Amino acid sequence: MTFRLAACVLAGALLLGQGPAASADGTAIRGTVIDSVGAAIAGATVTAYSSRTDATPDATATVATDGSYSLELPAGGTWFLRFSKRLYLTRWYDQQETQATATGVSVANASVVGGINARLPDLKPTGGMTYFPSKLPLVISTDQGRVESVRIDGLQNVNGCACITFADGTRATTINGRPIYRITFRGLVATRPVRITAVGPDYSLTLSDPAGTKGDVRIGGDNVAGQPMVTEVYGALDSISITPLCLINWASLAGLGDLLSFGISATGYCLKFTAYGARVADPAPNPNPYDNPLYLPDGTLELDSL
Amino acid sequence: MNGATSWRRFALLLVPSLVAVAGFGAAVASGVLAASIQYQAGNATLSTMGVYGIDGAVVVSEIERQTGPERTIRLAVAQALINEICLSEPILGGAATLTVTAGDGDPRTWETTGNSAVIDASQAKTSLAMDGAVLLGTDATTVDTGPHDLGAKTGYIGIEAGFVDARGLLGTAAAVRLSGIVEVPHITFKIVPGGGASSGCQRMPEPTYGGQRVNPPAAGSISGVVRDAGGTPIPGVRVALFNPEGELNAVLTDANGAYRIFAFVGKEVKVQFKHRRYAERWNGGALIQHDAHPIAITSTATLTGVNASMPICPTPAPC
């Protein structure tokens, strides 16, 4: 009899304890994570740290579809909570941008503190970009080509940051140790071999064209109305030359300031740049006939394991 | 963004290879409609005069093989059109080659059609043209080209464009999938002795007729502005075109809530407006796809004023 009663009590306790909340001793923090207009951010991550300088998380929870979370903690104390999700800005409790300024949440052993909510603003691309680039640098090079003009600007300053934003919220102001510029080409055409390569941790993707037998490669060029198409590159210029040899290293031109603009009307330059992203667009898109701002008439796509 | 179908689930069906496609083809004969056609987890030679689509991408992705995941170049297009296609693979331990071709033999027509086409290749040679705004070096997980799941993982890189035109394509394909109602005319099968490259598909020329480049069918467009109940424009609304067979392609509204989306002339489409914070709407204010009236794309002109008003979802619950 006694045994049966114990079993019933235990079963009841298990049923009652089935909320996603309780850890072994029942210490937990609960709340909701919503976006800028109050909608739930399902799948967001809530992470607890034991201090404003602690780099190792002690507990993690995932936000449910209704926006709620229940974070089980190893013990009572003061906890610093981080709320994050791809394509949202990370926030620390209470709506702080950094761990160093986070407000601690005090919770006693075996008790639950509720109402620890967070609101995450949308992550927006910055620096003048309209999309989120991959973190892998893209190397674009050609041995010879022509361009109507080149303009080099510093990155657009958005909310105090002249930087590139990635989808996970991290940012970059340099690429391979050099400052990132927005380099705008008009009418960019390659007349000799062109290579666009992305190098990953253990792979490389290459789009190339020998540009000879089948004609020029447009990475811009002109549209059917004769207007130059625009190539915006977010990265660093490695080399540019108006001779057939890549003699001028961009590094030697550094220090000329953030803003440069020059035109190259002659053919016969070589060009190489390393970028997080590039956008090639027709200023007056006309689907019929197609202007094709990117055109590799003799293209090859290759994926290599490294 | 995730699409409506799970590519991974398909890819886990291992090694049906071309033989399965042959069986499928024999069952449906030529010129018929199929829900989808797929060839996967093999190492076929793929050749086509041209693959064309509205809203396309090239991303690095992965396919599942018996030996584990394998990295692949994934070429995906929505509103897919294919001008002659050939797939071949050595069989019987290389003693013979099985070749499957589809097409009408006329370079002027893009006769094989589907709502989307996805090709996984390890390498490909092609005359490649991309139109609209071409984004090089995008985060592959943020690329959205319509209904197919690109299977992209964090760290992979992509190229996205409004129009993708790959001509005279010859490559090594691990998987080919066409989805939506697929029209595949004149499927033929051939088994020839020998397993060398000369026994299978050969590179086809780019489509020309009378010495002129053959262009794919013309496209028109639909544009409008999406606002909330108070009249404020909503950026980032996913605007997607649907035909009775499913989704075609999708775009996002810009900072002013405006969008412009393309479709081939001759299509009849319904327009879906989706945003995680707002209640879903269809063109004409319809709440569900069934109630929306199809819009006919009759010319290359832009059909303006296809606007939407989306009420906000109750908070914090999702709509």
Contacts between the chains, C-beta under 8 A, distances in Angstrom:
chain1	res1	chain2	res2	distance
A	32	B	316	5.5
A	34	B	315	6.7
A	34	B	316	4.6
A	35	B	277	6.7
A	37	B	277	5.2
A	37	B	312	6.5
A	37	B	315	7.4
A	38	B	277	7.9
A	38	B	315	3.4
A	38	B	316	5.7
A	39	B	276	6.0
A	39	B	277	4.2
A	39	B	313	5.8
A	39	B	315	6.1
A	39	B	316	6.2
A	39	B	318	6.6
A	40	B	315	7.8
A	40	B	316	4.5
A	40	B	317	6.3
A	40	B	318	5.4
A	42	B	318	6.8
A	65	B	318	6.0
A	66	B	316	6.8
A	66	B	317	5.5
A	66	B	318	7.4
A	67	B	316	3.9
A	67	B	317	7.3
A	86	B	141	7.6
A	87	B	142	7.6
A	122	B	236	7.9
A	131	B	135	5.5
A	131	B	138	5.6
A	131	B	139	7.9
A	131	B	142	6.8
A	131	B	160	8.0
A	132	B	138	6.9
A	132	B	139	4.6
A	132	B	142	5.0
A	133	B	137	5.1
A	133	B	138	6.3
A	133	B	139	6.3
A	134	B	137	5.5
A	134	B	138	6.4
A	134	B	139	4.8
A	134	B	140	6.7
A	134	B	155	7.5
A	134	B	156	7.1
A	134	B	157	4.1
A	134	B	158	7.2
A	135	B	139	7.7
A	135	B	155	7.1
A	136	B	137	7.4
A	136	B	155	7.4
A	136	B	157	5.0
A	138	B	136	6.1
A	138	B	137	4.2
A	138	B	157	7.4
A	140	B	136	7.7
A	166	B	139	6.8
A	167	B	139	4.6
A	167	B	141	6.5
A	167	B	142	5.6
A	167	B	154	7.9
A	168	B	154	7.5
A	196	B	136	6.6
A	198	B	60	7.8
A	198	B	137	6.6
A	198	B	157	4.4
A	200	B	60	7.1
A	200	B	155	6.7
A	200	B	156	7.3
A	200	B	157	7.0
A	201	B	155	7.1
A	203	B	60	6.8
A	203	B	71	5.8
A	205	B	60	5.5
A	205	B	73	6.8
A	205	B	157	6.3
A	207	B	58	7.8
A	207	B	128	7.5
A	207	B	159	7.6
A	214	B	127	7.1
A	275	B	137	6.6
A	276	B	137	6.1
A	277	B	135	6.9
A	277	B	136	6.4
A	277	B	137	3.9
A	277	B	138	6.7
A	278	B	135	7.8
A	278	B	136	4.2
A	278	B	137	6.1
A	279	B	133	6.2
A	279	B	134	7.0
A	279	B	135	5.5
A	279	B	136	7.3
A	280	B	130	7.9
A	280	B	133	7.6
A	280	B	134	4.4
A	280	B	136	7.1
A	281	B	132	7.4
A	281	B	133	4.2
A	281	B	134	6.8
A	282	B	131	7.3
A	282	B	132	7.5
A	285	B	131	7.5
A	285	B	132	6.0
A	285	B	133	7.9
A	285	B	162	7.5
A	287	B	131	7.0
A	287	B	132	8.0
A	287	B	163	7.0
A	287	B	218	7.5
A	287	B	219	4.8
A	287	B	221	7.2
A	287	B	262	6.1
A	287	B	300	6.8
A	288	B	218	5.0
A	288	B	219	6.9
A	288	B	300	4.9
A	289	B	215	6.7
A	290	B	129	6.9
A	290	B	131	4.5
A	290	B	163	6.3
A	290	B	165	7.2
A	290	B	215	7.8
A	291	B	131	6.3
A	292	B	129	4.1
A	292	B	130	6.6
A	292	B	131	5.0
A	292	B	163	8.0
A	292	B	165	7.4
A	293	B	130	7.1
A	293	B	131	6.8
A	293	B	133	8.0
A	293	B	134	5.6
A	294	B	128	7.6
A	294	B	129	6.9
A	294	B	130	4.1
A	294	B	131	7.9
A	294	B	134	4.5
A	294	B	136	7.8
A	294	B	161	6.9
A	295	B	128	7.5
A	295	B	129	4.7
A	295	B	130	7.6
A	296	B	127	7.1
A	296	B	128	4.8
A	296	B	129	7.7
A	297	B	127	4.9
A	298	B	125	8.0
A	298	B	127	6.6
A	299	B	125	7.1
A	299	B	126	5.5
A	299	B	127	6.3
A	299	B	128	4.1
A	300	B	123	7.3
A	300	B	124	7.3
A	300	B	125	5.1
A	300	B	126	7.9
A	301	B	58	6.8
A	301	B	73	5.5
A	301	B	75	8.0
A	301	B	121	7.2
A	301	B	123	6.5
A	301	B	124	4.8
A	301	B	125	7.9
A	301	B	126	7.1
A	301	B	128	7.6
A	301	B	171	7.7
A	302	B	123	4.9
A	303	B	60	6.6
A	303	B	71	6.3
A	303	B	72	7.0
A	303	B	73	4.9
A	303	B	122	5.9
A	303	B	123	6.7
A	305	B	71	7.0
